[in-house]
């Protein structure tokens, strides 16, 4: 059986060229649902999510009479392209009303060319706020800049499963790239609410003597108490040759998820 763990080196373009990227044009409509009836709570808003450009929405939704509006923030992040040409969009929302802790929700929606998904982001008794999210795949031309490669870099990447204070080593891989070019490590396990999908991208920015500067980007989906939780974070790492740095993707308290031990050689 094929391993779910995979590593991928992203190679450089050697000349300036025009290519096409798949983006998702999004239209979001807010609906207040109560007693089986859905009422629009404002005009639809639109934005576009690209491979390296999440779409962000900020809306004020009338919620209760004579009270301040509910403030809704929604981020839509396009996942790495999946086999079959479908586009998966990871959604994270924060809803804030006066006198209450912010309510957060997350889910993913998959679009094949175009479609619509529903996303419940807030509930107050029988009254719920639901987003109708329409997505359409669009092709956008992008100019690929000429990239000058630096020296070779080898990353030793060890993956650990984290459950609270306990960690279990899973696998160690060597990833090879050059200064100025990212290298990626990813895996996918399970489906539905048990989905565990994590992607780590390492971009060596520059080297000076025995010091390497690295941009680390980690994101994915992990199971949480209320269903799938989306995680994403970026870090700037300054490491000496053969020094180990940790990058983690975890949820909850105590934390559960995965930790990567990254050791560069250059």
FIMI-106686 format. One line per 10 residues: for each residue x, y, z of N, C-alpha, C, CB. Coordinates in steps of 0.1 Angstrom, whole numbers, plus 2048, in hexadecimal, padded with zeros to 3 digits. Glycine has a CB too. Layout:
X/Y/Z/X/Y/Z/X/Y/Z/X/Y/Z | ...
END
This chain:
809/7F4/800/800/800/800/809/80C/800/7F6/800/80C | 805/816/7F8/80D/822/7F7/80D/82A/804/808/82B/7EC | 818/830/808/819/838/814/811/845/813/827/83B/818 | 80A/849/81D/803/856/81D/80C/862/81E/7F8/857/827 | 819/85F/822/822/86A/824/82A/86C/817/82C/866/82F | 82B/879/813/832/87C/807/83A/888/808/827/87D/7FB | 845/889/800/84D/895/7FF/84E/899/7F0/85B/892/804 | 84E/8A6/7EE/84E/8AB/7E0/858/8B7/7DF/840/8AF/7DC | 861/8B6/7D6/86A/8C1/7D3/864/8C9/7C8/878/8BD/7D0 | 862/8D7/7CA/85D/8DF/7C0/869/8E5/7B8/854/8EA/7C6
86A/8E2/7AB/875/8E6/7A3/874/8F4/79E/878/8DD/798 | 87E/8FB/79A/87E/909/796/87B/90A/787/88C/90F/799 | 874/915/784/873/91A/776/881/920/773/867/923/774 | 885/91F/766/892/924/763/890/931/75A/89A/91A/75B | 884/935/757/882/941/74F/874/946/752/883/93E/740 | 873/953/74F/866/95A/751/85C/954/747/867/969/750 | 850/950/74C/846/94B/743/838/94E/749/848/93B/742 | 82E/94C/741/820/94E/745/81A/941/747/818/957/73B | 814/93E/752/80D/932/755/7FF/935/75A/815/929/75F | 7F7/92B/75B/7E9/92D/760/7E7/925/76E/7DF/928/756
7E1/92C/777/7DE/927/784/7CF/925/786/7E4/92F/790 | 7CB/91B/78D/7BD/919/790/7BA/921/79D/7B9/90B/792 | 7B1/92B/79C/7AC/932/7A8/79D/92E/7AA/7AD/942/7A6 | 797/932/7B5/789/930/7B7/783/93E/7BA/787/926/7C3 | 779/942/7B2/772/94E/7B4/766/94B/7BD/76C/954/7A6 | 765/952/7C9/75C/94F/7D3/751/95A/7D4/763/94C/7E0 | 745/956/7D6/73A/95F/7D9/733/95A/7E6/730/960/7CE | 733/962/7F0/72E/95E/7FE/721/965/801/739/960/809 | 717/95E/804/70A/964/808/707/960/817/6FE/95F/7FF | 704/969/81F/700/967/82D/6F1/964/82E/705/972/836
6EE/95A/835/6E0/956/838/6DD/954/846/6DC/949/830 | 6D3/95A/84B/6CE/958/859/6C3/94D/858/6C9/965/860 | 6C5/942/85F/6BC/937/85E/6B5/936/86C/6C3/929/85A | 6A7/936/86B/69F/935/878/692/92F/874/69E/942/87F | 68D/925/87B/680/91F/879/67F/91A/86B/675/928/87D | 689/914/866/689/90F/858/689/918/84D/67D/907/857 | 68B/925/850/68B/92F/845/699/936/845/680/93A/848 | 69E/938/839/6AB/93E/837/6A9/94C/831/6B4/936/82D | 6AE/956/838/6AD/964/833/6BA/96A/830/6A5/96D/83E | 6BC/970/825/6C9/977/822/6CC/982/82B/6C9/97C/813
6D8/983/830/6DC/98D/83A/6E5/998/834/6E2/986/846 | 6E4/99A/827/6ED/9A4/821/6F0/99F/813/6F9/9A7/829 | 6F6/9A8/80B/6FA/9A5/7FD/705/99B/7FD/6FD/9B1/7F5 | 706/993/7F3/712/98A/7F1/71F/992/7F0/710/980/7E5 | 729/98B/7F5/737/991/7F3/73F/987/7EB/73D/994/801 | 749/98D/7E4/751/985/7DB/760/987/7DD/74D/988/7CC | 768/97C/7DB/776/97D/7DB/77C/971/7D4/77C/97F/7EA | 789/971/7D2/78F/966/7CB/79A/960/7D3/794/96A/7BD | 79B/953/7D4/7A6/94C/7DB/7AF/946/7D1/7A0/941/7E4 | 7BC/948/7D2/7C6/942/7CA/7CF/939/7D2/7CF/94C/7C3
7D9/932/7CB/7E2/929/7D2/7E9/92F/7DE/7EB/922/7C8 | 7ED/93B/7DC/7F5/942/7E7/7EE/94F/7EB/803/945/7E2 | 7E1/950/7E9/7DA/95C/7EC/7CC/959/7F2/7D9/966/7E0 | 7CB/957/7FF/7BE/954/805/7B4/960/803/7BF/951/813 | 7A7/95D/802/79D/967/801/798/96A/80F/791/963/7F8 | 796/977/813/792/97B/820/785/983/81F/79D/982/828 | 77B/980/827/76E/987/827/76C/98D/835/762/97E/822 | 767/999/836/763/99F/843/755/9A4/841/76D/9AA/847 | 74B/9A0/849/73D/9A4/848/737/9A7/855/735/998/841 | 72E/9B0/855/726/9B3/860/717/9AF/85E/726/9C3/864
712/9A6/866/706/99F/864/6FC/9A3/86E/707/990/863 | 6F0/9A9/86B/6E6/9AC/875/6E2/99F/87B/6DA/9B3/86E | 6E2/99F/889/6DF/993/890/6D3/994/899/6EB/98E/898 | 6D2/99D/8A2/6C7/99F/8AB/6C2/9AD/8AA/6CA/99A/8B9 | 6B6/9AF/8AB/6B0/9BD/8AA/6B6/9C5/8B6/6A1/9BC/8AB | 6B9/9D2/8B3/6BE/9DB/8BD/6CB/9D7/8C3/6B4/9DD/8C8 | 6D3/9CE/8BD/6E0/9CA/8C1/6EA/9CC/8B6/6E0/9BC/8C6 | 6F7/9CD/8BA/701/9CF/8B0/702/9C3/8A7/70F/9D1/8B7 | 707/9C5/89B/707/9BB/891/712/9B0/895/70B/9C1/883 | 710/9A4/890/71A/999/891/725/99C/887/713/98B/88E
731/99B/88C/73D/99E/883/742/990/87F/747/9A6/88A | 743/98E/872/747/981/86C/754/983/864/73C/97B/863 | 75E/97B/867/76A/97B/85F/76C/96D/859/777/97F/867 | 76E/96C/84C/76F/95F/845/77C/95F/83D/763/95C/83C | 784/955/83E/790/953/836/78E/946/82E/79D/952/83E | 791/947/821/790/93C/818/79D/939/812/785/93E/80C | 7A3/92E/814/7B1/92A/810/7B0/91F/806/7BA/927/81C | 7B6/920/7FB/7B6/916/7F0/7C0/90B/7F4/7B8/91C/7E2 | 7BC/8FE/7F5/7C5/8F3/7F8/7CD/8F0/7EB/7BD/8E7/7FC | 7D8/8E9/7ED/7E0/8E4/7E2/7D7/8DD/7D8/7EC/8DC/7E6
7DA/8DE/7CB/7D2/8D8/7C1/7D1/8C9/7C3/7D7/8DB/7B3 | 7C4/8C4/7C2/7C2/8B5/7C4/7C1/8AE/7B7/7B5/8B3/7CD | 7C4/8A1/7B7/7C1/899/7AB/7B3/89A/7A6/7C6/88B/7AD | 7B1/89A/799/7A3/89B/794/79F/8A9/791/79A/895/79E | 7A7/8B3/794/7A4/8C0/790/79A/8C8/799/79E/8C0/782 | 797/8C2/7A4/78E/8C9/7AE/796/8D3/7B6/786/8BF/7B7 | 78F/8DD/7BB/795/8E7/7C3/78F/8E6/7D1/793/8F5/7BE | 797/8E4/7DB/792/8E4/7E9/795/8F1/7F0/798/8D8/7F1 | 78B/8F8/7F6/78D/904/7FD/78B/902/80C/783/90F/7F7 | 795/906/814/794/905/822/78E/912/828/7A2/902/829
784/911/830/77D/91C/835/77E/91D/844/76E/91C/831 | 781/929/849/782/92C/857/77B/939/85A/791/92D/85C | 772/938/864/76A/944/867/76B/948/876/75B/942/864 | 769/955/879/768/95A/887/75C/963/887/776/961/88B | 753/95F/890/747/967/892/747/96E/8A0/73A/95F/890 | 744/97B/8A0/745/982/8AD/738/98A/8AF/751/98B/8AD | 732/988/8BB/727/990/8BF/72A/996/8CD/719/988/8BF | 725/9A2/8D0/728/9A8/8DD/725/99F/8E9/721/9B5/8DF | 72E/99E/8F3/72B/996/8FF/72D/988/8FE/71D/999/903 | 733/983/8F3/735/974/8F2/743/972/8EC/72B/96E/8E8
749/966/8EF/755/963/8EA/754/960/8DB/75B/956/8F0 | 75E/964/8D3/75D/961/8C4/75B/953/8C1/76A/966/8BD | 752/950/8B8/74F/942/8B3/757/93F/8A7/740/940/8B1 | 75E/934/8A7/766/930/89B/761/924/895/775/92F/89F | 762/923/888/75D/917/881/767/915/875/74F/918/87C | 767/908/870/770/905/864/76A/8F9/85D/77E/903/868 | 76C/8F9/850/769/8EE/848/76F/8EF/83A/759/8EC/846 | 76F/8E5/832/774/8E7/824/769/8E4/81A/77F/8DD/822 | 76A/8EA/80F/760/8E9/804/768/8E6/7F7/757/8F6/802 | 763/8DC/7F0/76A/8D8/7E3/761/8DC/7D7/76C/8C9/7E3
768/8E2/7CE/761/8E6/7C2/767/8DF/7B5/762/8F6/7C0 | 75E/8DA/7AD/762/8D4/7A0/75D/8DE/796/75D/8C5/79E | 765/8E7/790/761/8F1/787/759/8FC/78F/758/8EC/77C | 74D/8F9/794/745/902/79C/73B/8FB/7A5/73E/90D/794 | 736/901/7AF/72C/8FB/7B8/72A/904/7C4/731/8ED/7BD | 721/8FF/7CD/71D/907/7D9/71E/8FE/7E5/70F/90D/7D7 | 723/903/7F0/723/8FC/7FD/71E/905/808/731/8F7/800 | 718/8FE/812/713/906/81E/71C/904/82A/705/901/821 | 71E/90F/831/727/90F/83C/721/916/848/735/916/838 | 71D/90F/853/717/915/85F/722/91A/867/70E/90B/867
722/927/86A/72D/92E/871/729/933/87F/731/939/869 | 71C/933/882/718/939/88F/70A/934/893/718/948/890 | 707/931/8A0/6FA/92D/8A4/6F7/933/8B1/6F9/91D/8A5 | 6EA/938/8B3/6E5/93E/8BF/6D7/938/8C2/6E5/94E/8BF | 6D7/92D/8C9/6CA/926/8CA/6C5/921/8BD/6BF/92F/8D1 | 6B9/923/8B9/6B4/91E/8AC/6B8/927/8A0/6A5/91D/8AC | 6BF/932/8A3/6C3/93C/899/6D1/939/894/6C1/94B/89E | 6D3/937/887/6E0/933/883/6E4/93C/877/6E0/924/87E | 6F1/93E/876/6F7/946/86B/6FE/93C/862/701/951/870 | 6FA/93B/855/6FF/932/84B/704/939/83F/6F4/927/847
710/935/83A/715/93B/82E/713/932/822/724/93E/830 | 70D/938/818/70C/931/80B/718/935/802/6FE/934/803 | 721/92C/800/72E/92F/7F9/72E/929/7EB/73A/92A/802 | 72D/932/7E1/72E/92D/7D3/73C/92F/7CE/724/935/7CA | 742/924/7C8/74F/925/7C3/750/921/7B5/759/91C/7CB | 759/927/7AD/75B/924/79F/76A/925/79C/753/92E/796 | 76E/91A/796/77C/919/792/77F/923/787/780/90B/78E | 78A/92A/787/78D/933/77D/79C/932/77A/78A/942/780 | 7A1/934/76E/7AF/933/76A/7B4/941/769/7B1/92B/75D | 7BF/944/770/7C5/951/770/7D4/950/76B/7C5/957/77E
7D8/958/761/7E6/958/75D/7EF/95F/767/7E7/960/74F | 7FA/959/769/804/95E/773/812/95E/76C/804/956/780 | 81A/967/76F/827/968/769/831/961/773/82C/977/767 | 838/957/76F/842/950/777/84F/958/775/843/941/773 | 854/95D/780/861/965/77F/86D/95B/77E/862/96E/78B | 877/960/778/883/959/777/889/957/785/88E/960/76E | 88D/94B/788/892/948/796/8A1/944/795/88A/93D/79C | 8A9/94B/79D/8B7/947/79D/8B9/93E/7A9/8C0/954/79E | 8BE/932/7A7/8BF/928/7B1/8CC/92A/7B9/8BF/91A/7AC | 8CB/928/7C6/8D7/929/7CF/8DD/91B/7D0/8D4/92F/7DC
8E5/919/7DB/8EB/90C/7DD/8E1/902/7E2/8F6/90E/7E7 | 8E5/8F5/7E1/8DC/8EA/7E5/8DA/8EA/7F4/8E2/8DD/7E1 | 8CE/8E6/7F8/8CA/8E4/806/8C4/8D7/808/8C0/8F0/80B | 8C8/8D0/813/8C1/8C3/816/8BA/8C5/824/8CC/8B7/817 | 8AE/8C2/824/8A6/8C2/831/8A4/8B3/836/899/8C9/82F | 8A7/8B1/842/8A3/8A4/848/896/8A7/850/8AF/89E/852 | 88B/8A1/84D/87E/8A4/853/879/898/85A/874/8A9/848 | 878/899/867/872/88E/86F/864/892/873/87B/88B/87B | 85B/889/872/84C/88B/875/849/884/882/843/886/869 | 842/88B/88B/83E/885/898/82F/887/899/846/88C/8A3
828/87D/89F/81B/87F/8A3/81B/884/8B2/813/871/8A3 | 813/88F/8B4/812/895/8C1/805/893/8C7/815/8A4/8C0 | 805/88E/8D4/7F8/88D/8DC/7FC/892/8EA/7F3/87E/8DC | 7F9/89F/8EC/7FC/8A5/8F9/80B/8A5/8FB/7F6/89D/905 | 811/8A0/906/81F/8A0/908/826/894/902/822/8A0/917 | 81E/88B/8FC/824/87F/8F6/826/881/8E7/81B/873/8F8 | 831/87D/8E1/834/87E/8D3/83A/871/8CE/83E/88A/8D0 | 836/86D/8C2/83A/860/8BD/840/862/8AF/82E/856/8BB | 84D/85F/8AD/853/860/8A0/84C/857/896/862/85D/8A1 | 84A/85D/88A/843/856/87F/84C/853/873/837/85D/87B
853/85D/86E/85B/85B/862/865/866/861/851/85B/856 | 870/863/85A/87A/86D/857/87E/86D/848/887/86B/860 | 87E/878/842/881/879/834/88C/884/831/874/87C/82C | 892/882/826/89C/88D/821/895/894/815/8A9/886/81C | 895/8A1/816/88F/8A9/80B/89A/8B2/805/883/8B2/810 | 89B/8B2/7F8/8A6/8B9/7F2/8A1/8C5/7E9/8AF/8B0/7E9 | 8A7/8D1/7EB/8A3/8DC/7E3/8AF/8E6/7E1/897/8E3/7E9 | 8AC/8F2/7DD/8B7/8FC/7DC/8B2/909/7E3/8BA/8FF/7CD | 8BB/912/7E7/8B8/91E/7ED/8AF/926/7E2/8C4/927/7F1 | 8A4/92B/7E7/89B/932/7DE/88F/929/7D9/8A2/938/7D2
890/91C/7DB/885/914/7D7/87F/90C/7E2/88A/90A/7CC | 871/90B/7E3/86B/904/7EE/86B/8F5/7EC/85D/908/7F0 | 86A/8ED/7F7/869/8DF/7F6/85D/8DC/7FF/876/8D7/7FA | 855/8D2/7FC/848/8CF/803/848/8C1/808/83D/8D2/7FA | 842/8BF/813/83F/8B2/819/830/8B2/81D/849/8AF/826 | 829/8A7/81A/81B/8A7/81D/816/899/81F/812/8AD/812 | 80B/898/826/804/88B/828/7F5/88D/82A/80B/883/834 | 7EE/882/828/7DF/882/829/7DB/875/82F/7D8/885/81C | 7D4/875/83A/7CF/869/840/7C0/86A/843/7D7/865/84D | 7B8/860/841/7AA/860/845/7A1/869/83C/7A9/866/853
794/869/840/78A/871/839/780/877/842/783/868/82E | 778/880/83D/76D/886/845/772/88D/852/763/87B/849 | 76C/88B/85D/770/891/86A/77D/88C/86F/765/88F/874 | 781/880/869/78E/87B/86E/79A/87F/864/78D/86C/86E | 797/888/85B/7A2/88C/852/7AE/892/859/79C/896/848 | 7BA/88D/855/7C6/893/859/7CF/896/84D/7CE/88A/864 | 7D0/8A2/849/7D8/8A6/83D/7E0/8B2/841/7CE/8A9/831 | 7ED/8B0/83F/7F7/8BB/843/801/8BD/838/7FE/8B7/851 | 804/8C9/835/80E/8CD/82B/819/8D6/831/808/8D3/81F | 826/8D3/830/830/8DB/835/839/8DF/829/839/8D4/83F
83A/8ED/827/842/8F2/81D/84E/8F9/823/83A/8FC/813 | 85A/8F6/81E/867/8FD/823/86D/904/818/870/8F2/829 | 870/911/81A/876/919/80F/883/91F/815/86D/924/80B | 88F/91A/811/89B/920/815/89D/92D/80F/8A7/916/813 | 89E/938/816/89E/946/811/8AD/94A/80E/898/94F/81B | 8B6/948/817/8C3/94C/815/8CD/945/81F/8C5/95B/817 | 8D9/944/81B/8E3/93E/824/8EF/948/825/8E8/930/81E | 8F4/948/832/8FF/951/835/908/949/83E/8FB/95F/83B | 913/945/839/91C/93C/841/915/92F/845/921/944/84E | 914/92D/852/90D/921/857/8FF/924/85B/915/91B/863
8F9/92F/857/8EB/933/85B/8E2/932/84F/8EB/941/862 | 8D7/92C/850/8CD/92B/845/8C0/931/84A/8CB/91C/841 | 8BA/93A/842/8AD/93F/845/8A2/938/83D/8AD/94F/842 | 898/934/844/88E/92B/83D/880/931/840/88F/91C/843 | 877/931/836/869/934/838/862/926/839/863/93D/82D | 85B/923/844/853/917/845/844/91A/845/857/910/853 | 83D/913/83D/82E/915/83C/828/908/83F/82A/91B/82E | 81F/907/849/819/8FA/84C/80A/8FC/84D/81F/8F4/859 | 802/8F3/847/7F4/8F4/848/7ED/8E7/845/7EF/8FF/83E | 7E0/8E6/847/7D9/8DA/845/7CC/8D9/84D/7E2/8CE/848
7C8/8CD/84E/7BB/8CA/855/7BD/8BF/85F/7B0/8C6/84B | 7B8/8C1/86B/7BA/8B7/876/7AC/8B5/87D/7C5/8BB/880 | 7AA/8A9/883/79D/8A7/88A/79D/8AE/897/79B/898/88C | 792/8B5/89A/790/8BB/8A7/783/8B7/8AE/790/8CB/8A5 | 781/8BC/8BA/775/8B8/8C1/768/8BA/8BA/774/8BF/8CE | 767/8C5/8B2/75B/8C8/8AA/75B/8C5/89C/758/8D6/8AC | 765/8BD/897/767/8BA/889/775/8BE/884/75C/8C0/881 | 776/8BF/877/783/8C3/871/787/8D1/875/783/8C1/862 | 794/8D3/879/799/8E0/87C/7A4/8E3/872/79E/8E1/88A | 7A4/8EF/86C/7AE/8F3/862/7B9/8FB/86A/7A8/8FC/857
7C5/8F7/866/7D1/8FE/86D/7DA/904/862/7D9/8F4/876 | 7E0/90F/865/7E9/915/85C/7F2/91F/864/7E2/91C/850 | 7FF/91E/861/808/928/868/815/929/85F/80B/924/876 | 81C/934/860/829/936/85A/833/93A/864/828/940/84E | 840/936/862/84B/939/86B/857/93C/863/84D/92D/874 | 85F/946/868/86C/949/863/876/942/86C/86F/958/861 | 87E/939/867/888/931/86F/896/935/86B/886/922/86D | 89E/938/874/8AC/93B/872/8B4/930/879/8B1/94A/877 | 8BA/927/871/8C0/91B/877/8CF/91A/872/8B8/90F/873 | 8D7/915/87B/8E5/911/877/8E5/904/871/8EE/912/883
8F0/901/86A/8F1/8F4/863/8EF/8E8/86D/8FE/8F3/85B | 8E6/8DF/869/8E4/8D3/871/8DD/8D5/87E/8F1/8CB/873 | 8D8/8E2/881/8D0/8E4/88D/8C1/8E1/88A/8D1/8F3/891 | 8BA/8DC/893/8AC/8D7/891/8A2/8E1/897/8AA/8CA/898 | 898/8E4/88F/88D/8ED/893/880/8E6/892/88D/8FA/88A | 876/8E9/89A/869/8E3/89A/85F/8EC/894/865/8DF/8A9 | 856/8E5/88C/84A/8EC/886/83F/8E3/889/84C/8EF/877 | 834/8E8/88F/829/8DF/893/81C/8E4/88D/828/8DF/8A2 | 813/8DA/88A/805/8DC/887/7FD/8D4/891/802/8D7/878 | 7F7/8DB/89B/7EF/8D5/8A5/7E2/8DC/8A8/7F7/8D3/8B2
7D9/8D6/8AE/7CC/8DC/8B2/7C9/8D8/8C1/7C1/8D8/8A9 | 7C2/8E0/8C8/7BD/8DD/8D5/7C7/8DF/8E0/7B9/8CE/8D5 | 7C3/8DD/8EC/7CB/8DE/8F8/7C7/8D3/902/7C9/8EC/8FF | 7CF/8C8/904/7DD/8C7/8FF/7DD/8C5/8F0/7E3/8BB/906 | 7E8/8C9/8EA/7E9/8C9/8DB/7E9/8BB/8D6/7F5/8D1/8D7 | 7E3/8BA/8CA/7E3/8AD/8C3/7E6/8B0/8B4/7D6/8A5/8C4 | 7EE/8A8/8AE/7F1/8AB/8A0/7FF/8A5/89C/7F0/8BA/89C | 807/8AE/895/814/8A9/890/81E/8B4/892/812/8A5/881 | 82B/8AF/894/836/8B8/895/841/8B3/88B/83B/8B8/8A4 | 847/8BD/884/852/8BA/87B/85F/8BF/881/84F/8C0/86D
869/8B7/882/876/8BA/886/87F/8BC/879/87D/8B0/88F | 883/8C9/877/889/8CC/86A/898/8CF/86C/882/8D8/864 | 8A1/8C8/866/8AF/8CA/867/8B5/8CD/859/8B6/8BE/86D | 8BB/8D9/857/8C0/8DD/84A/8CF/8D9/849/8BE/8EB/847 | 8D4/8D6/83D/8E2/8D5/83A/8E4/8DC/82C/8E6/8C6/839 | 8EE/8E4/82B/8F0/8EC/81F/8FF/8F0/81D/8E7/8F9/820
END
